[in-house]
């Protein structure tokens, strides 16, 4: 920040988010000003000792307590997600991609799935049409979503209207995030109230009647406090028949800096999402065809809805409160506390294809209704301080996390013990007119308490060598009640997640690193809702990651990254081959890969983001299956089987070119190889063909206040499968479509 001597003497404060000590700056300004004058004209002091002295304006720079200002451009330099400390990305021994605010706007991103489109090694999944789901290095997750480093634990779709940037961390992150983070994690950095005024409105209209408005407004209240409010409203249709989306949300925040060493941020959010649960299309040819790999059914018929859109509503309501208090003591110790309370109510029902289309062109459907009420209370306390032992520097982190998650859930089906709908219909007219939800299938409650302690040391060994070591201990206490039979299960998990990384910097702009980390997931699943007598006492799943890589800042605005990794998955719960009522643990999954990425400005006018990933995810041991003690070889999962939705190759590249001060254009390409919709068995598998899709955009900046842009998707009208949930829930990609957006700063 720039602070002038005149401002000091006039007792003024700059409105850029920093609270400074007026007395210290005044003294400093007087001394500097007086010294400068005496140096230029020393006779003044001697000849006129009582004369009035006019001071020159001087610049005084005050450091920020916690710098959360938005990243400019596509190339983020720093992050705190992977270490909980403000660290240069080049000094983090882990693959990290940051989707900045400029990229979110340029690509007209409105969802997490759209945000990760140009991130190597990460694929979006369907999530049964009711929740965010991602595939990190061959591992599917619905639970590894975080907001400002705090777990955002609910199965829903997240909007980015109140998000400044999205940080994508790849590889196990148990030391920082606790349970999960097996293949990676998503951290959204919130838009924060500051002293720089902002007043922006975005309005979009697109093909298939997409309509959306969002507002971002904030300014200083006084020298100590500032506020900001973000809001969104959307009412859109889709290229899929009967599919609709309605959502609205509002997030007011306030930042208070009572001193230059203390910062407090408070925020609340109300968000409501209503949309159609769309589970796409089934596969073709049926499970009995052992010689052919199934393919998505009529993937080019993109608008055909299977089931009944009117009987597939989805509604999620979120009420949340967030607080952060940070204070820097004079002895160099900084204490930060984050608190998040969130109350989620979710309801959805759906009618969906249960099997692939038979040779007789028929299909059967299933249906269910699900109700979930969840309350999360999470508190994190971090202590950060620097220590020097001889010539070695340490940046220490000590932390504690306490959390409680209380969940009530019910599921209703057409009949007791089955979600099948008796009606078999023609796949040429896959419409189900009615569905019953009369039978209560599940009625459960879970109460989970989490206590975690962690320690991390970021070590500067020499000017060329650095290291990061850390250890986290988590304890889970789960009380699970099956209200259908009043069965109670009490389970406890305790595990230690280590991390060790070594960084070598031959020159300042280059870092070479190696990293080893472990993460765990309790056998209750990533949503902690799958507890049963069969798995309640089983050891948690274990994920081990080995990674080496390189990060190179080619120039101050352009970064190149490379990572080579091996991710092993152990203690996977599978059905006991000798008794299907029991589960055992197996060590049978591995992913190996290479990821290359580039982000930033090649020239002053040419910006890029993208990368390529080569990965090989497979089952490493045969999984033999039984049904009531009888061998079922057709359901065996054989060694060498490829993991679901894990393509061997992906490539993405987004290019923006500024023609002049008014006009700019962009061209993007997203390409992927074939991948399985679900883990293939010995006789049944569904392959989603690879595809290459082109996107584009045109931008016009007609004044400092007005910007217009048009984003086009799938320029060549390519027919392709976007993603899946299983073999018979596959979402067709959109045909050629467009969206026009106005961004106006008032």
N, C-alpha and C positions, 0 to 999 in steps of 0.2 A: 504494500500500500504506500502511497505517496502522501506525506503529511507535512505541511509547510509551517515555518516559524510564525507566520501571520495567524494561521489557524490556532497555534498554541497560545499565542498571546490573547487572541480573541476568545479563547476557551471554547473552541468549536471541535466537533468530532466528525470524522469522515463517515459516510453512510455505506460502508462496504463490508460490514460484518465483523469488524474488530473493535473491541472496547479497549482503550489504552489509558495509561495513567497520565492525567493532565500535568500533574506536578513534575514528574520525571521528564516528560517531554519539554515542558516549559523551561526547566533548568538547563536541559541539554541544548535547547534551541538558543537560550540566552548566551551560554558559554561559547557555542560554535559561532553565533553571530558576532559576539563581542570580539572573539579571537580574530575573526576574519577582518573586521573593521580595523582593529589595532594593527594587524599585519599590513594592511593597505595604507593606513595613515596613522602611525603611532603618535604623531604630535597632538592629535585630538585629545588623547588622555592626559598628556602632559600640560598642554596649554590651557585646556578647558576641562578641568576635572569634574566640574558640576554640570557640564553641558549635557543636553538631552541627546541620547544616542538612538538613531534609527537603525533597527536591525534588518539585515537582508533576509529574504525568504530562503529557507533551507529545507531539504528533504530529509525526513526521518522515517526509517522503515521499521514497522512493528510486526513481529511474527504472529502468525495465526496459531490459536490453541489447537484447533482441529479443522484442517482445511478440507472442506467438502464442496468446494466450488465446482461447477460443471466442467467436464472435459471439453475442450474445443477441438473440432475436427474428428477424425476417425481413430487417431492413435492415442490411446490412454497410456500414461507413463507410470502411474502409481496405483496401488490398491491396498486395502487393508483386509480384504476378505480372506486371503489364504493364511495370514499371519496374525490378524487382529491388531497389527501395528501398521502405520503408514509407511509402506515399503515400495521401492521401485520394482516394477515388474521384472526388470532385468536381474534383480537380486532375489527372486523367488524361485526355488528349484522345483518348478511344477509348470505344466502347460496351463495357461490362462488366456481366455479370449474375453475382451471387453467390448460390448456393443454400446457405443456412446449415444448421446442424445442426438447428435447430428446424423448418425446412421439411422436411428429410429425414425427420424423425420424424413430423411431422404428416401427410405424404403417404405414409408407409410406403414410402419409396423404397429399392429394393434393387439398382438397376442404373443405369448412365449414361443409358440410353435413358429411364428413368423420371425421372431427375433433370432432364433438359432439357425435359421436357414443357411447362413453363410459361415457357420462355425464348423471347422473340420472335426470329425470324430463324434459328432452328436447328431442324432436323428429324433424327430418328433414321432410319437405314436398316437393312435386314435384315442385311447383311454375310454373305450366304450361310449364315446360321444358325450361324456359328462365331466371330464376332468383333464387337466394337464398331465401328460405322460411323456417321458423322454427316455431315450436309449443312449447311455454313456458307455462307450467302449464295450458294447454287447450286453450291458446290464440295464434292465428296465426299472424305472422308478416312478412313483407318484408322491414320494415323501421327501425328496431332497431339494426342497424349495425354501429359500430364506429371504428375509427382508431385513436389510441393514445388519446382516450377520446373525439374526435371530430366526429360529425355525418358524416357518409359515406352514403349519401342518394341517392341511385339510385337502380333500379331493375336490377341486373345483377348477374353473378356468380363471386365470389372472389377467387383468387388463394392465396396460402400461401407462395409463394416463397420468399417474402420479409417480412415475419412475424416471429418474434422471439417466441411469445407465444400468445395463444388465451385465453381471460378471459371471462367466462360465468357467468353472474350475473342473479340471479333468484328473481322474485318478482318485483313490480313496482319500478322504479328508476327515477321518475320524478324530484326529488330534485336535482339530479346530471345531468341527461341527458335531462331534459325538456320533451317535448311531447313524447308520446309513452312509450317505456320501460314498457308496461303494464304487461306482464308476465315475462319479463326478457330482457336482452340485451347482445349482443356480442361485445366485444372490442378486436381488434387486436393490439398488441404492435409491432411496427415496429422494424426491425433490424436497429441499429444505428451505425454510424461511431464512432470508438474509436481508442485508441492507441495500443491495442493489435492486432498484425497482424493476418489476416485471409485470407486463399487462399484455397477454396474448390470447387470442382466440383462434382455434382451428375448426374449420367446417369442411366435411368431406361428403361427396356424393359419388356413388359408383354404380356399375352395372348390377343387375338383379336387385335394384332398389336399395342399395346400401346408403344409409344416412347416419351421420355421426357428427357431434359437436363436442369440443372440449375447451375448457377455459383454464388459464393459469394466471393468477393475479397475486402480487405480493409487493410489500413496501415496508419501510421502517415505521414503527409506531413512535419511537423516540431514539435517543442514543443507546438505550439499553435493550430494547425489545423490537422485534420485527415479526410480521406475520405473512402467511401465504395460504392461498386456497386453490386447490385443483378440483375440477369437476368434469364429469363426462356424461353424455346421454347418447344412446345409440338405439336405433330402430331399423333393423335391416332384414332383408330376405337373402336367399342364397340361390346358387345354381342348382341346388338339390330341391326337388319338389316338396313343398310343404314345410321346409326348414326355415325357421325364423330365429332372430336374435334380438332381444330387448335387454338393455342394461342401463343403469345409471349409478353414479357414485360421486361422493364428495369427500375431500380430505383437507380439512383446515389444519395448519401447523403454526406453531409459534416458537421463536428462538429468543432466548434471554441470555444476555451476557452482563451480569451485574458487576463483574470486574474483568480485567484482562486475563485472568487465570481460571475463570469459571464460565462454563457454557451449559445451558439447559435447553433441550428441545422437547416439545410436547406436541402430540398430534392424535387426532381421532379419524376414523374412517367408517363411512357407511357405504356399502356397495351391494347392489342387487343385480343378479344375472338371471335372465329367463331365456331359455333357448330350447330348441328341439334336440333330443338325444338321437343323433344320426349315426347308425352303426354300419353304414355303407352297403356293400353288395357281398354276396357269398362267392364261393369258388365254383368251378365247373367240373362236372364228371363224377363226383361222389367218392366216398371213402373206399369203395371196393375196387377201384382201379389201381392195381399194383404196378402197372408198367408205365403209367403216365404221371407226370407231376401236374397237379391241378393248377389252373390259372384263374385269376379273377373273372367273374361272369360279366360279360358285356360291359367292360370297363369304359368303353366309348359312349355308352348310354348314361351320361353323367348325371342326368336329372332324375332317374328312376329311384324312388324310395321303396325299400323293401320293408313291408310291415304296415305301419300306419303312423304317419307323422303326428296326427292329432292325438294318438294314444301314447305319445312319447315325449311328454313335457319334462323339463328340467328346470329347477329353481333353486338358487343358492343365495342366502342373505348373510352378509358379513358385517359385524360390528366389532371394531377393534380400537384399542387405545395403546399408544406407544409413548415411552418417555426415555430420555437419555440425559444423564447428568455427568459432566466431566470437569475435573478440577486438577490443576497443576500446582503442586506445592513448591515452595521455594527451594526445597532440598533436592528437586529433580524428580520426585515421585509424582506420577499422574494416576488418578483413580477415575475409572469410568464405569458407570452402571447403566444397563439397559433393561427396561421392563416392557413386556408385551402381554396384553390381555386381549384375547380374541374369542368371540362367540359366533359360531357358525351354525346355521340351520340349512339343511339341504334336503330336497325332495326330488326324486326323479322316478319315472317309470318308462319302460321301453318295450317295444315289440321288435324282435330281431330274428334273423335267420339262424337256425340251430344246426343246419347241416348244409352241405354243398348241394348244388343242383344235380338231380339224378339224370340218368340217361333217358328217363321218361319225361324230363322237363318239369319235375315237381320239386317242391321244397316244403319243409316243415318249419314252423316258427315256435319261438318261446317268448315268454313275457314275465316281467316281475316289476314290483314297485319297491322302492327303497327309501327309507326315511332315516336321517342322521342328524343328531344334535351334538355338537362338540364344543367344549370350552377348554381353551389353552391358557395357562398362566406360566410365563417363562421369565426368569430373572437371571441376568449375567452381570458379574462384577469382575472387572479386570484391573490389575495393578501393573503399571509399567514404569521401569526405571533403568538407568544406565549404570553399569559397573565397569571399572577398568582394573584388570589384573596384569600389572606390568605393561607390556606393549599390546596386550589383547583387550579388545573392547567387547562388551556384552550389552545387548539390549534385552532385558529380561521381561517376561510376561508371566504373571501368576493370576489364575482365574478360577472362578467357581460359577457353576450354573445349577439352578434349582428350577424344576419344572413340574407342573401337574397337568395331566390331560384326562379329561372326563368325557366319555363318549356314550351316548345312547343310540342304539340302532335297531330298526325293524325292517324285515323284508317280507313282502307278500307275493304269493305265486298263484297261478290258476288252480292248482290242486295240491293237496298235501304230498310233499315229497318230490314234486316235479314242477319245473317251470314250462313244460311242454304245453303247447296249444294243440288240441286234437286235430284241428283242421289241417289238411294237406292241400296246398294250392298250386296252381300252375306258375312257374317261374316267369312266364310271359306276362302275367298279370298278378304280381306278388303283393296282393292287398289283403289284409286281414281286417274285417269290419268291426269285430268286437274282441275283447279279451277280458277275462275275469281275473280279479286280484283278491279272491275270497279267503285263501288259505295263508295263515301266518306261518312263514317258514323259519324265520329267526327273530328272536327278541333278546337282545343282549345289552349288557352294560360293562364297560371297562373303566377302571380308574388306575392310571399309571403315574407313579412318582419317580422322578429322575433326580439323582444327585451326582454331580460331576465336579472333579477338580483337575486342573491342568497346569502345566508349567512348560515354558518355551524359552529357549535361549538363542538369539540371533548373534552370531559371533563373528567379529572381524579379526581374523588371525593375522593377516598382513594386508598390504595394499592390493594383493592379487588373490588372496584366499579368504573365503567366508564359509560359514557353516550355519545350519539351523538344526537344532535338536529339540524334541519335545515329547511329552508324555501326558496322556489323559486317562483318568480312571472314571468310568461310568458305572452307576448302580441303578438298575431298574427294578422297581417293585410293582407288580401288576396284580390287581384284583379283578378277576373276570367272573361275571355272573351270566349264566344261561337261564333266562327267565322262563323259558318254555318248560324246563324240568327242574328249575331251582338248583342247578348244579353250579357250584362255586369252585374256581380254580385260582390258587394263589401261586404265582411263580416269581422267581427272582433271577436276574441276570447281572453279572458283574464282569467287566472286561477292561483291559488296558490297551489303549491304542497308541503305539509309538510312531514317531516320525524322525527321520534323519536325512539331511541333505547337505551336500558339499558343492561349493561354487568356486570355480577358477576363472579369473578375469585376466587373460593375457594382455588385454588393453581395456581401457575404460568402457568402450562401446560394445564389448563382447563378453558374454559369460557362458561358460560351459558347466553343466551341472549333472549330478547324480542324485537320485532320491529313492528312499525306501519308506513305505508307509503301510499301515494296516488299519482296516476299518471293520466294524461288526454290525450285523443287523439281527435283532432278536428273532426267534422263530415265529413270533406273532406277526411278522411281516412289516413292511415299511409304514403301515398305518396302525400297527399294534392292535389289530382287530381279529387276527386269525388264531387266537389262543384256543387250544383244545387239550383234552387229556392225552392225545397222541403226541403233541409237540411241546406241551407246557414245560417239561423238564429237559428238553434237548438243548445242547449247546448252541449258541448263536452262530449264524453264518459268518464266515470269515473271508475277508477280501485282502489279498496281499498284492501290492503294486511295486514293481521295479521300473524305474524310469531314468533315462539319460537324455540330455537335450542340450540345445544351444539357443541363445538369444543374442541377436545382433541388431543394434541401432545403426542402420545403414547411414542415416543422417538424422538430425534432430526430429524429423517428422515422419520417418519411415522405419518400421521395425520388421525383422524377419525372425521367425521362431521355428524350431525343429524339435521333435520329441520321438524317442523310440521307447516302447514300453512292453511289459508283460504283466497281465493282471490275472491272478489265480483266484478261483472261488472254491472255498472249502466248506464242509459241514452243511451241504445242501440237503434239505429234508426231502426224502422221497419215500414212496410206499415200500414197506418191507416186502420183498419178493415172496417170502414164506407166509405172510399174514397181512392182508390188506387193511386190517384194523389197526396196524402198527406202522410207525414211521421210523426210518433209520437215517443216519447221516452218511453222505457220500462226498468224496472229493472228485469232482468230475467236470469242471468247466474252466476254460482258459481262453484268454484273448491276447493276441500279440498284434502290434501295429506300429505304424510310422505316421506321424502327422507333421505337415509343413504348413506354415501360415505366413501371411504378409498383410500388414495393416499400415495405412498412413498415406503420405503424399509422395508420389514418384517425382512430380514436378509441382510448381506452385498452382497449376491448374488441374492436375490429374490426381485424383484420390482413389485408393483401392482398398478393398478388404476381401479376403478369401483364403482358400487353402485347399490342400489335397490330403486325403487320408487313405492309407492302405491298412486294412485290418483283417485278421483271421481269427474268428471266434468259433470254438468247437467244443463238443463234448469229448472228454478224454478217457472215459470208461463207459462200457455198455451199461445201460439201465434196463434190467430185465423186469417185465411186468407180469403180474398175476391178477386173477379175478376169482375171489373165493377159493384160493388155493390152486386154481387151474391156470397153467401157463398161457399167456396171450401174446405170442410172438409178434402178431401184427401191430401191437402197441409198444414194442420195445423201442427204446431210443439208443441207437448204436454209436459206438465210438467213432469219432470223425464227423458226426452230424453237426451242421452249422447252426449257430445260434440265431434266434429269431430276430428279424429286422436289423441284421448286422451285415450290411453290404461289404464286399471285399474292397470296393473302391468308391470314394466320393470325391467330387471336385466342385468347387464353387468360386466364383469371382465376380465381384461387383465393382464397376468402374464408373466414376463420376468425372466429367470433364467440364470445366468452366470455360465457355467460349469467350465471354467478355463479362463485364460487370453486371449485365442483366440476365443473360441466357446461360443455361447449363443443361447438359444431357447426361444420361446414365444408361449403362447396359450391364445386365447381369446374366450369368449362366449358372445353372444348378444341374449337376449330373450325378447319377448314381448307377451302380451295377445291379444285377439281379440280387434279390434277397428273399429269404423265406418269411412268410407271414407269421408263422409260428414254428416252434421247435419241431422238426420233422421226425416222424416215427418210421419204423421199418417199411411200412407200406403206404403211408399217407403223408403228403406234403403239398403245400401250396406255394408257388413261386410268384412273386411280384416282379414283372420284367423291369429291367433297368430303363432309364430314360434320361434325356437331356432337355431341359426347359430353358427358354430365354425370357428375361424380363427387361423392362426399359422404363425410363422416366424422362420427363422434360420439365425444367424449372425456369420460372421467370421471376426475377426480383425487380419489381417495378418502382420501388422506393424503399427507404429504410423501414417503412412500416408494413409494406404489402409484398407478399410472396405467393405465387400460384404454382402448383405443380400437378402433373398428370402422371400417374403410375400405371403401367401396363404389365400384365402377368400372362405368361404362356403365349408369347407372340406368334408362335407357329401352330397354335391350337393342337398341341400334342396330347394324345390320349395316353394316360398313365395312371398308375395306382400311387396315391400320395403316401398313405400309411395304413396300418392295420392294428387290430386288437388280437385277432386270432385268424384261423384259416377261413372263416366265413363272415368276418366283419372287416371289410376292406373298403377304405374310402377312395373313391375316384378323385383324381385331381381336377381342378377347375379348368374349363375351357378358357379360351382367350377372354380376358376381362380387364376392366380399367377402373380407376378411381381418381377423381379430381379433388384437390385439397386447396383451400385458401388458408393462409396463415397471416393474421393481421395483428400487429402490435399497436395498441391504442394508447 
